[in-house]
Amino acid sequence: MNHEFANALEASPVIAAVKDEDGLAHCLETETAIVFILYGDLISIPGIVSQVKAAGKIAMVHIDLIHGLQSREIAVDFIKVYTEADGIISTKANLIAHARELGLATVMRFFLIDSMAYEAILRQLPSTRPDVVEILPGPMPKLITKIKNRIKVPLICGGLVSDKEDVLSILSAGADAISTSRQEVWFL
């Protein structure tokens, strides 16, 4: 795993997930070391990443959400060549694998909607080997503990994390960090 990313994850377990310019401006004022960029397009993403990097933070681009990029390896190449991003977030195994080949940090995101989705995590991890797994929704302590006991990589939980109680519950269940777009949680 990228050592800078791993150290930041350990030191700053609240990750700012930004979905617009207002969120970007606010997250740059926080102490969070990692920013998940959940918006942008082919034209704006280099500038968004540049602002995050200028603030001394790690920039992780959710490549599936960037308008104008398709779910193909060339999109990862674009992020590597035309931005200063430290890594990508994706639900797509092929993009995670290619990003790892390019030396980018990787977060593989899973939506836990049923038991099949849970099994998909365990099935895909050995071949994909992301640096970090992120599960959504986050506030599911029993499931967090179960997953954490089965995987060998750091675990981030996001989605529906809305207050300090959620953060403490998720971290107590074994997650290494949380990601949230709720700006008031960034300042905990």
SEZALO-903006 format. One record per residue: residue number from 1; x negated, y negated, z negated of N, C-alpha, C in turn. Coordinates in Angstrom, 1 decimal. Atoms other than C-alpha are relative to their C-alpha. Last residue first. Example, Ala and Ser with C-alpha at 12.3 -4.5 7.8 and 13.67 -1.06 7.14 Angstrom:
# residues 2
2|0.9|1.1|0.0|-13.7|1.1|-7.1|0.8|-1.1|-0.8
1|-0.9|1.2|0.0|-12.3|4.5|-7.8|-0.9|-1.2|0.0
# end
This chain:
# residues 188
188|0.0|-0.7|1.3|15.0|-16.4|-14.8|-1.4|0.1|-0.6
187|0.6|0.9|1.0|14.7|-19.1|-12.0|0.0|0.7|-1.4
186|1.4|0.2|-0.3|15.3|-16.7|-9.1|-0.7|-0.8|-1.1
185|0.7|-1.2|0.5|18.6|-15.6|-10.8|-1.5|-0.2|0.3
184|0.2|0.2|1.5|20.1|-19.1|-10.3|-0.8|1.2|-0.6
183|1.1|0.9|0.3|19.4|-18.8|-6.5|-0.2|-0.2|-1.5
182|-0.6|0.8|1.0|21.5|-15.7|-6.0|-1.1|-0.9|-0.6
181|-0.2|1.3|-0.6|20.0|-14.3|-2.8|0.6|-1.0|-1.0
180|-1.3|0.6|0.0|18.6|-11.4|-4.7|0.0|-1.3|0.7
179|0.0|1.1|-1.0|15.8|-8.9|-4.7|1.4|-0.5|-0.1
178|-1.3|0.3|-0.5|15.0|-6.8|-7.8|-0.1|-1.0|1.1
177|-0.4|1.4|-0.2|11.8|-5.3|-8.9|1.4|0.0|0.5
176|1.2|0.9|0.2|10.1|-2.1|-10.1|0.2|-1.4|0.2
175|0.4|0.7|-1.2|13.3|-0.2|-10.6|-1.2|-0.9|-0.3
174|1.2|-0.5|-0.6|13.3|2.2|-13.6|-0.4|-0.7|1.3
173|-0.3|-1.2|-0.7|16.7|1.9|-15.2|-1.2|0.6|0.8
172|0.0|-1.0|1.1|15.4|-0.8|-17.5|0.2|1.4|0.6
171|1.4|-0.3|0.3|14.6|-2.9|-14.4|-0.2|1.1|-1.1
170|0.7|-0.7|-1.2|18.1|-2.5|-13.1|-1.4|0.3|-0.4
169|-0.5|-1.3|-0.2|19.7|-3.3|-16.5|-0.7|0.8|1.1
168|0.5|-0.8|1.1|17.5|-6.3|-17.1|0.4|1.5|0.1
167|1.5|-0.1|-0.2|18.2|-7.8|-13.7|-0.5|0.9|-1.1
166|0.2|-0.9|-1.1|22.0|-7.1|-14.0|-1.5|0.2|0.2
165|-0.4|-1.3|0.5|22.1|-8.8|-17.5|-0.2|1.1|1.1
164|1.1|-0.6|0.8|20.2|-11.7|-16.2|0.3|1.4|-0.4
163|0.3|0.7|1.2|22.8|-12.5|-13.5|-1.1|0.8|-0.7
162|-0.5|1.4|0.1|24.1|-11.8|-10.0|-0.4|-0.7|-1.3
161|0.8|0.4|1.2|22.5|-8.7|-8.5|0.3|-1.5|-0.3
160|-0.8|0.1|1.2|25.2|-7.6|-6.1|-0.7|-0.3|-1.3
159|-1.4|0.0|-0.3|22.7|-6.6|-3.5|0.8|0.0|-1.2
158|-0.5|1.3|-0.4|19.1|-5.7|-4.2|1.5|0.2|0.2
157|-1.4|-0.1|-0.1|17.1|-2.9|-5.9|0.6|-1.4|0.3
156|-0.6|1.3|0.1|13.4|-2.5|-5.3|1.5|0.2|0.1
155|-1.4|0.1|-0.4|11.6|0.8|-5.8|0.5|-1.4|-0.4
154|-0.8|1.0|0.8|7.9|1.3|-5.8|1.4|-0.1|0.6
153|0.3|1.4|-0.4|6.7|4.5|-4.0|0.8|-0.9|-0.9
152|1.4|0.4|0.5|6.5|8.1|-5.2|-0.4|-1.4|0.4
151|0.9|0.7|-1.0|10.2|9.0|-4.9|-1.3|-0.4|-0.7
150|0.2|-0.8|-1.2|12.3|11.5|-6.9|-0.9|-0.6|1.1
149|0.6|-1.3|0.4|12.3|10.1|-10.4|-0.3|0.9|1.2
148|1.3|0.3|0.4|13.0|6.6|-9.0|-0.8|1.3|-0.4
147|0.8|0.3|-1.2|16.0|7.9|-7.2|-1.4|-0.2|-0.4
146|0.1|-1.2|-0.8|17.6|9.4|-10.3|-0.9|-0.1|1.2
145|0.9|-0.9|0.7|16.8|6.4|-12.4|-0.2|1.3|0.8
144|1.4|0.5|-0.1|18.3|4.1|-9.8|-1.0|0.9|-0.7
143|0.5|-0.4|-1.3|21.4|6.3|-9.6|-1.5|-0.5|0.2
142|0.1|-1.4|0.0|22.1|6.0|-13.3|-0.6|0.5|1.3
141|1.1|-0.5|0.8|21.4|2.3|-13.3|-0.2|1.5|0.1
140|-0.4|-1.4|0.2|23.6|1.3|-10.4|-1.0|0.7|-0.8
139|-0.3|-0.3|1.4|23.4|-2.5|-10.2|0.7|1.4|-0.1
138|1.0|-0.1|1.0|21.4|-2.8|-6.9|0.6|0.5|-1.4
137|0.1|1.1|1.0|23.7|-2.3|-4.0|-0.9|0.4|-1.1
136|-1.2|0.9|0.2|21.6|-1.7|-2.0|1.2|0.8|-0.1
135|-1.3|-0.5|-0.1|18.3|0.2|-2.2|1.0|-1.1|-0.3
134|-0.9|0.9|0.6|14.8|-1.0|-1.4|1.4|0.6|0.2
133|-1.4|-0.3|-0.4|12.0|1.4|-0.8|0.9|-1.0|-0.7
132|-1.0|0.2|1.0|8.4|0.2|-0.9|1.4|0.4|0.6
131|0.7|0.4|1.2|5.2|1.0|1.0|1.0|-0.1|-1.2
130|0.0|1.4|0.3|7.2|2.9|3.6|-0.8|-0.3|-1.3
129|1.0|0.4|1.0|6.1|6.5|4.3|0.0|-1.6|-0.1
128|0.0|1.4|-0.2|8.3|7.2|7.4|-1.1|-0.7|-0.9
127|0.5|0.3|-1.3|7.7|11.0|7.5|-0.2|-1.5|0.3
126|1.3|-0.7|-0.3|7.9|11.8|3.8|-0.5|-0.4|1.4
125|1.2|0.6|0.6|10.5|9.0|3.1|-1.3|0.8|0.4
124|0.8|0.8|-0.9|13.2|10.1|5.6|-1.4|-0.5|-0.6
123|0.4|-0.6|-1.3|14.7|13.1|3.9|-1.0|-0.8|0.8
122|0.9|-1.1|0.3|14.8|11.7|0.3|-0.6|0.7|1.3
121|1.3|0.6|0.6|16.3|8.4|1.5|-1.0|1.1|-0.2
120|0.8|0.5|-1.1|18.8|10.3|3.8|-1.3|-0.7|-0.5
119|0.8|-1.1|-0.6|20.0|12.4|0.9|-0.9|-0.6|1.1
118|1.0|-0.4|1.1|21.2|9.2|-0.9|-0.9|1.1|0.6
117|1.0|1.0|0.0|22.9|8.1|2.3|-1.1|0.2|-1.0
116|0.8|-0.2|-1.3|24.7|11.4|2.6|-1.1|-1.1|0.1
115|1.0|-1.0|0.3|25.8|11.1|-1.1|-0.9|0.3|1.3
114|-0.5|-1.3|0.4|27.7|7.9|-0.3|-1.2|0.9|-0.2
113|-1.5|0.0|-0.1|27.4|4.2|0.4|0.6|1.3|-0.4
112|-0.5|-1.2|0.7|23.8|3.7|-0.7|1.5|-0.1|0.0
111|-1.3|0.3|0.6|22.5|1.2|1.8|0.6|1.2|-0.5
110|-1.0|-1.0|-0.1|18.8|1.8|2.4|1.3|-0.5|-0.6
109|-1.3|0.3|0.7|16.1|-0.7|3.1|1.0|1.1|0.3
108|-1.0|-0.7|-0.7|12.5|0.3|4.0|1.3|-0.1|-0.8
107|-1.1|-0.2|0.9|10.0|-2.3|2.8|1.1|0.7|0.8
106|-1.3|-0.4|-0.5|6.7|-2.4|4.7|1.0|0.3|-1.2
105|-0.7|-0.6|1.1|3.4|-4.2|4.3|1.4|0.3|0.5
104|-0.9|0.9|0.7|1.8|-4.9|7.7|0.6|0.8|-1.2
103|0.5|0.5|1.2|-1.3|-3.0|8.8|0.9|-1.0|-0.8
102|0.6|1.4|-0.2|-0.4|-2.6|12.4|-0.5|-0.6|-1.2
101|1.1|-0.2|-0.9|0.2|1.2|12.0|-0.7|-1.3|0.2
100|1.1|-0.6|0.8|2.3|0.4|8.9|-1.2|0.2|0.9
99|0.5|1.1|0.8|4.5|-1.9|11.1|-1.2|0.5|-0.9
98|0.9|0.9|-0.8|4.9|0.9|13.6|-0.6|-1.1|-0.8
97|1.2|-0.8|-0.4|6.2|3.4|11.0|-1.0|-0.9|0.8
96|0.8|-0.1|1.2|8.6|0.8|9.5|-1.3|0.7|0.4
95|0.6|1.3|0.3|9.9|-0.1|12.9|-0.9|0.1|-1.2
94|1.0|0.2|-1.0|10.5|3.6|13.8|-0.7|-1.3|-0.2
93|1.3|-0.8|0.2|12.2|4.3|10.5|-1.1|-0.3|1.0
92|0.4|-0.8|-1.1|14.8|1.5|11.0|-1.3|0.7|-0.2
91|-0.7|-1.2|0.3|16.5|0.0|7.9|-0.4|1.1|1.1
90|-0.9|-0.5|-1.0|14.0|-2.8|8.0|0.7|1.3|-0.5
89|-1.1|-0.8|0.6|11.9|-5.1|5.9|0.8|0.5|1.1
88|-1.4|0.0|-0.4|8.7|-6.5|7.3|0.8|0.9|-0.9
87|-0.6|-1.3|-0.3|5.2|-7.5|6.3|1.4|-0.1|0.4
86|0.8|-1.0|0.7|2.7|-10.2|5.3|0.6|1.4|0.3
85|-0.7|-0.9|1.0|4.2|-12.6|7.8|-1.0|1.1|-0.5
84|0.9|-0.4|1.1|1.8|-15.1|9.4|0.6|0.9|-1.0
83|-0.3|0.5|1.3|3.8|-15.2|12.6|-1.1|0.3|-1.0
82|-0.5|1.4|0.0|3.2|-14.8|16.3|0.4|-0.6|-1.3
81|0.9|0.9|-0.8|1.0|-11.7|16.5|0.4|-1.4|-0.1
80|1.4|-0.1|0.3|2.4|-9.5|13.7|-0.8|-1.1|0.7
79|0.2|0.5|1.4|6.0|-10.6|14.0|-1.5|0.0|-0.4
78|-0.3|1.4|0.0|5.9|-10.1|17.8|-0.2|-0.6|-1.4
77|1.2|0.6|-0.7|4.3|-6.7|17.5|0.2|-1.5|0.0
76|1.1|-0.1|1.0|7.1|-5.7|15.1|-1.2|-0.7|0.5
75|-0.5|1.0|1.0|9.7|-6.8|17.7|-1.0|-0.1|-1.1
74|0.5|1.3|-0.5|7.7|-4.8|20.3|0.4|-1.2|-0.9
73|1.3|0.2|0.5|8.4|-1.7|18.2|-0.6|-1.4|0.5
72|1.0|-0.7|-0.7|12.1|-1.9|19.0|-1.4|-0.4|-0.5
71|0.5|-1.0|0.9|15.2|-2.8|17.0|-1.0|0.9|0.8
70|-0.7|-1.3|0.0|15.7|-5.9|19.1|-0.7|1.0|-0.9
69|0.8|-1.2|0.1|14.6|-9.4|18.3|0.8|1.2|0.0
68|0.9|0.0|-1.1|16.6|-12.4|19.5|-1.0|1.1|0.0
67|-0.7|0.1|-1.3|18.3|-13.1|16.2|-1.1|-0.1|1.1
66|0.5|1.1|-0.8|16.2|-12.0|13.2|0.6|0.0|1.4
65|-0.9|1.2|0.1|18.3|-9.8|10.9|-0.5|-1.2|0.8
64|-1.3|-0.3|-0.6|16.7|-6.4|11.7|1.0|-1.2|0.1
63|0.0|0.1|-1.4|13.3|-7.9|11.1|1.3|0.4|0.7
62|-1.0|-1.1|-0.3|13.9|-8.6|7.5|0.2|0.0|1.5
61|-1.1|0.3|-1.0|10.7|-10.7|7.3|0.9|1.2|0.2
60|-0.5|-1.2|-0.6|8.5|-10.4|4.2|1.2|-0.3|0.8
59|-1.2|0.1|-0.9|6.5|-13.5|3.3|0.3|1.4|0.7
58|0.0|-1.1|-0.9|4.2|-13.4|0.3|1.3|0.0|0.8
57|-0.9|-1.1|0.3|4.0|-16.8|-1.4|-0.2|1.1|1.1
56|0.8|-1.0|0.7|1.3|-19.5|-1.5|0.8|1.3|-0.4
55|-0.3|0.1|1.4|3.7|-22.3|-0.7|-0.7|1.0|-0.8
54|0.5|1.3|0.5|2.1|-22.7|2.7|0.2|-0.1|-1.5
53|1.4|-0.2|0.2|2.9|-19.0|3.3|-0.7|-1.2|-0.6
52|0.2|-1.0|1.2|6.6|-19.5|2.7|-1.5|0.1|-0.3
51|-0.4|0.7|1.2|6.6|-22.6|5.0|-0.2|0.9|-1.2
50|1.0|1.0|0.3|4.7|-20.7|7.7|0.3|-0.8|-1.2
49|1.1|-0.8|0.6|7.2|-17.8|7.6|-1.1|-1.0|-0.4
48|-0.5|-0.4|1.3|10.0|-20.3|8.3|-1.1|0.8|-0.7
47|0.0|1.2|0.9|8.0|-21.9|11.1|0.5|0.4|-1.4
46|1.4|0.4|0.3|7.2|-18.5|12.8|-0.1|-1.2|-1.0
45|0.7|-0.9|1.0|10.8|-17.4|12.4|-1.4|-0.4|-0.3
44|0.2|0.6|1.4|12.4|-20.4|14.1|-0.8|0.8|-0.9
43|0.6|1.3|0.0|12.1|-19.5|17.8|-0.4|-0.5|-1.4
42|1.3|-0.1|-0.7|12.8|-15.8|17.7|-0.7|-1.3|0.0
41|0.0|-0.5|-1.4|15.6|-16.3|15.3|-1.4|0.0|0.5
40|0.9|0.6|-1.0|16.1|-16.9|11.6|0.2|0.6|1.4
39|-0.6|0.9|-1.1|17.6|-15.3|8.6|-1.0|-0.5|0.9
38|-1.1|-0.7|-0.5|16.9|-12.7|5.8|0.7|-0.8|1.1
37|-0.6|0.9|-0.9|13.4|-13.8|4.7|1.1|0.8|0.8
36|-0.6|-0.8|-1.0|12.4|-11.8|1.6|0.8|-1.0|0.9
35|-1.2|0.5|-0.6|10.1|-14.0|-0.4|0.5|0.9|1.1
34|-0.4|-0.6|-1.3|7.5|-12.7|-2.8|1.3|-0.6|0.4
33|1.1|-0.1|-0.9|5.6|-14.5|-5.5|0.3|0.6|1.3
32|0.0|-1.3|-0.6|8.5|-15.8|-7.5|-1.1|0.0|1.0
31|1.3|-0.7|0.3|7.5|-18.9|-9.5|0.0|1.4|0.7
30|0.0|-1.0|1.0|10.3|-20.9|-7.9|-1.4|0.5|-0.3
29|0.2|0.6|1.3|10.1|-24.2|-6.0|0.0|1.0|-1.2
28|1.4|0.5|0.0|9.6|-22.5|-2.6|-0.3|-0.7|-1.3
27|0.9|-1.1|0.4|12.8|-20.5|-3.4|-1.5|-0.5|0.0
26|-0.1|-0.3|1.5|14.9|-23.7|-3.4|-1.0|1.1|-0.4
25|0.5|1.2|0.7|13.8|-25.0|0.1|0.0|0.3|-1.5
24|1.4|0.1|-0.2|14.3|-21.5|1.6|-0.6|-1.1|-0.8
23|0.6|-1.1|0.9|17.7|-21.1|0.0|-1.5|-0.1|0.2
22|-0.2|0.4|1.4|18.8|-24.4|1.6|-0.7|1.0|-1.0
21|1.0|1.0|0.3|17.3|-23.4|5.0|0.1|-0.5|-1.5
20|-0.2|1.3|-0.8|19.3|-20.2|5.1|-1.0|-1.0|-0.5
19|-0.8|-0.2|-1.2|19.4|-16.5|4.0|0.3|-1.3|0.8
18|-0.5|1.3|-0.6|16.6|-16.4|1.5|0.8|0.3|1.2
17|-0.4|-0.4|-1.3|15.9|-13.3|-0.7|0.8|-1.2|0.6
16|-1.0|1.0|-0.6|13.9|-14.5|-3.7|0.3|0.5|1.4
15|0.3|0.4|-1.4|12.2|-11.5|-5.4|1.1|-0.9|0.6
14|-1.2|0.6|-0.6|12.4|-11.1|-9.2|-0.5|-0.6|1.4
13|-1.1|-0.9|-0.3|9.8|-8.6|-10.4|1.3|-0.6|0.6
12|-1.2|0.9|-0.2|6.9|-11.1|-10.2|1.1|0.9|0.4
11|0.1|1.2|0.7|3.6|-9.6|-11.5|1.3|-0.8|0.0
10|0.2|-0.3|1.4|4.2|-6.0|-10.4|0.1|-1.3|-0.8
9|-1.3|-0.7|0.4|5.6|-7.0|-7.0|-0.1|0.3|-1.5
8|-1.1|1.0|0.2|2.8|-9.5|-6.6|1.3|0.6|-0.4
7|0.3|0.8|1.2|0.1|-6.9|-7.3|1.1|-1.0|-0.2
6|-0.2|-0.8|1.2|1.7|-4.4|-4.9|-0.3|-0.8|-1.2
5|-1.4|-0.2|0.1|1.9|-7.1|-2.1|0.3|0.8|-1.3
4|-0.5|1.3|0.4|-1.7|-8.2|-2.6|1.5|0.2|-0.2
3|0.3|0.3|1.4|-2.8|-4.5|-2.7|0.6|-1.4|-0.4
2|0.7|1.3|0.0|-1.1|-3.6|0.6|-0.2|-0.4|-1.4
1|-0.8|1.2|0.0|0.0|0.0|0.0|-0.9|-1.2|0.0
# end
